[in-house]
Amino acid sequence: GSSVADILELTVSEALHFFRDERDIHKVLEPLQAVGLSYLRLGQPVPTLSGGEAQRLKLAGHLAKHKRRKGDPGSLFLFDEPTTGLHFADIALLLQAFQRLLQRGHSLLVIEHNLDVIKSADWMIDMGPEAGEQGGHVVACGTLEQVVEHALSEPTKGRTSKRRGQLNWPSETGTALASVLQAGPLRERQVYDPQR
């Protein structure tokens, strides 16, 4: 009872409800909802998407694919600021989508400033100490706890490390994470287990 034009005007959420009995359509639309794109209209032109939306659209495409086959080494996904413009609830959905990729044996490299995303990481590389010409140096790297420990240690701004022979800077991100860490465990890590 609907025309193609009517269908293309539906949002992903509306289409999931409209096609609730169509299993194949649900398999295609559910990953869009899983990455926080449930508000997009089915007929929305791709060039009108923001950079974050375009990245999440690609992520949804990978989530829609079948599971990784045994022996397949998985893929490395690179995301650049995927939370730009996202509501807090949508960030939680994005993190769940990231977890699904990890559970399938893929690896993720995420460039991000959002603490909710950072605190979900297994490993962090803090670049700085500033942006632009004042940046590009590894300020700290390791687990989140190690980066926080570095941030809370004796100030090292501009000092030369005797062990490494290079300049060390404090980790601004580690300082921001310290308050999160003091509030309790950063997260429950769900490490991918290839035996499962």
C-alpha positions as CSV (number, residue, x, y, z in Angstrom):
1,G,0.0,0.0,0.0
2,S,3.0,2.3,-0.2
3,S,4.9,3.7,-3.2
4,V,8.6,3.6,-3.6
5,A,8.7,7.4,-2.8
6,D,6.8,6.7,0.5
7,I,9.3,4.0,1.4
8,L,12.3,6.2,0.7
9,E,10.8,8.9,3.0
10,L,10.8,6.4,6.0
11,T,13.5,6.7,8.6
12,V,15.5,3.5,9.4
13,S,13.4,3.2,12.6
14,E,10.2,3.6,10.7
15,A,11.3,1.1,8.1
16,L,12.2,-1.5,10.7
17,H,8.7,-1.2,12.0
18,F,7.1,-1.1,8.6
19,F,9.0,-4.2,7.4
20,R,8.9,-6.0,10.8
21,D,7.9,-9.3,9.1
22,E,10.6,-9.1,6.4
23,R,13.6,-10.9,7.7
24,D,16.0,-10.0,4.9
25,I,15.2,-6.3,5.1
26,H,15.7,-6.4,8.9
27,K,19.2,-7.9,8.4
28,V,20.1,-4.9,6.3
29,L,18.5,-2.2,8.4
30,E,19.4,-3.4,11.9
31,P,23.1,-2.5,11.6
32,L,22.1,1.0,10.7
33,Q,20.2,1.3,13.9
34,A,23.0,-0.4,15.8
35,V,25.4,2.4,14.9
36,G,23.0,5.2,15.8
37,L,21.7,6.0,12.3
38,S,18.1,5.2,12.9
39,Y,17.0,8.8,12.2
40,L,18.3,8.7,8.6
41,R,15.8,8.5,5.8
42,L,16.2,5.6,3.4
43,G,16.3,7.9,0.4
44,Q,18.8,10.4,1.9
45,P,21.6,11.0,-0.6
46,V,25.0,9.9,0.7
47,P,26.8,13.2,-0.1
48,T,24.5,14.9,2.4
49,L,25.9,12.8,5.3
50,S,28.4,14.3,7.8
51,G,31.8,12.7,8.0
52,G,30.8,10.8,11.2
53,E,27.6,9.6,9.6
54,A,29.5,8.3,6.5
55,Q,32.0,6.4,8.7
56,R,29.1,4.9,10.7
57,L,27.3,4.0,7.4
58,K,30.4,2.0,6.4
59,L,30.6,0.4,9.8
60,A,27.0,-0.7,9.4
61,G,27.9,-2.3,6.1
62,H,30.6,-4.3,7.7
63,L,28.2,-5.3,10.6
64,A,25.7,-6.5,8.0
65,K,28.2,-8.9,6.5
66,H,28.3,-12.5,7.6
67,K,30.6,-13.5,10.4
68,R,34.3,-13.9,9.9
69,R,35.2,-17.4,8.6
70,K,37.7,-19.6,10.5
71,G,41.2,-18.8,9.5
72,D,40.4,-15.3,8.2
73,P,42.7,-12.9,10.0
74,G,40.1,-10.2,10.3
75,S,40.3,-6.6,9.2
76,L,41.8,-3.4,10.7
77,F,39.2,-0.6,10.9
78,L,40.4,3.0,11.2
79,F,37.9,5.5,12.5
80,D,38.6,9.3,12.7
81,E,36.4,11.1,15.2
82,P,33.4,8.8,14.7
83,T,31.5,10.5,17.6
84,T,31.3,13.9,16.0
85,G,27.8,15.2,16.3
86,L,26.5,12.1,18.2
87,H,24.2,12.2,21.1
88,F,25.4,10.4,24.3
89,A,22.9,7.6,23.7
90,D,24.2,7.1,20.1
91,I,27.8,7.0,21.4
92,A,26.8,4.0,23.5
93,L,25.3,2.4,20.4
94,L,28.5,3.0,18.5
95,L,30.6,1.4,21.3
96,Q,28.3,-1.6,21.1
97,A,28.9,-1.8,17.3
98,F,32.7,-1.6,17.9
99,Q,32.4,-4.4,20.4
100,R,30.6,-6.6,17.8
101,L,33.5,-6.0,15.4
102,L,36.0,-7.0,18.1
103,Q,34.0,-10.1,18.9
104,R,34.2,-11.1,15.2
105,G,38.0,-10.9,15.4
106,H,38.6,-7.6,13.8
107,S,40.9,-4.8,15.1
108,L,40.0,-1.1,15.6
109,L,42.2,2.0,15.6
110,V,40.1,4.9,16.7
111,I,41.2,8.6,16.6
112,E,39.0,10.2,19.2
113,H,38.8,12.9,21.9
114,N,35.6,11.7,23.5
115,L,36.3,10.2,27.0
116,D,33.5,7.7,26.7
117,V,35.2,6.2,23.7
118,I,38.7,6.5,25.2
119,K,37.8,4.8,28.4
120,S,36.6,1.8,26.4
121,A,40.0,1.3,24.8
122,D,42.4,-1.6,25.6
123,W,45.4,0.5,24.5
124,M,45.9,4.2,24.1
125,I,48.5,6.4,22.3
126,D,48.3,10.0,23.5
127,M,49.7,12.4,20.9
128,G,50.6,15.9,21.6
129,P,51.6,17.9,23.5
130,E,49.5,20.4,21.5
131,A,47.9,20.5,18.1
132,G,49.4,21.5,14.8
133,E,53.1,22.2,14.8
134,Q,53.2,21.8,18.5
135,G,52.0,18.2,18.2
136,G,52.9,15.0,16.6
137,H,54.8,13.5,19.5
138,V,53.9,10.4,21.5
139,V,53.2,11.8,24.9
140,A,52.2,8.5,26.5
141,C,51.0,5.1,25.5
142,G,49.9,2.0,27.2
143,T,46.8,0.8,29.1
144,L,44.5,3.6,30.3
145,E,45.8,3.0,33.8
146,Q,49.4,3.4,32.6
147,V,48.6,6.7,30.8
148,V,46.8,8.0,33.9
149,E,49.8,7.0,36.0
150,H,52.1,8.9,33.6
151,A,49.8,11.9,33.9
152,L,49.9,11.9,37.7
153,S,53.6,11.3,38.0
154,E,56.1,14.1,38.5
155,P,55.7,16.9,36.0
156,T,58.0,16.2,33.0
157,K,57.1,19.1,30.6
158,G,60.1,19.7,28.4
159,R,62.4,17.5,30.4
160,T,64.8,15.1,28.7
161,S,64.4,11.5,29.7
162,K,67.7,9.9,30.6
163,R,66.4,6.5,29.7
164,R,65.1,7.4,26.3
165,G,67.0,10.5,25.4
166,Q,63.9,12.3,24.2
167,L,61.5,15.0,25.5
168,N,58.6,14.0,27.8
169,W,55.4,15.9,28.2
170,P,52.4,15.4,30.5
171,S,49.4,13.6,29.2
172,E,46.4,16.0,29.2
173,T,44.1,13.0,28.3
174,G,45.6,11.0,31.2
175,T,44.8,13.9,33.5
176,A,41.2,13.9,32.3
177,L,40.9,10.1,32.6
178,A,42.2,10.3,36.2
179,S,38.9,11.6,37.5
180,V,37.1,8.9,35.7
181,L,39.4,6.3,37.1
182,Q,38.9,7.7,40.7
183,A,35.2,7.2,40.3
184,G,35.6,3.5,39.9
185,P,36.6,0.9,37.3
186,L,37.0,2.4,33.9
187,R,35.1,-0.3,32.1
188,E,34.5,-4.0,32.0
189,R,36.9,-5.2,29.3
190,Q,35.4,-7.7,26.9
191,V,38.5,-9.1,25.3
192,Y,38.0,-11.1,22.1
193,D,38.7,-14.8,22.7
194,P,39.4,-16.7,19.5
195,Q,38.5,-20.0,21.3
196,R,34.9,-18.9,21.6
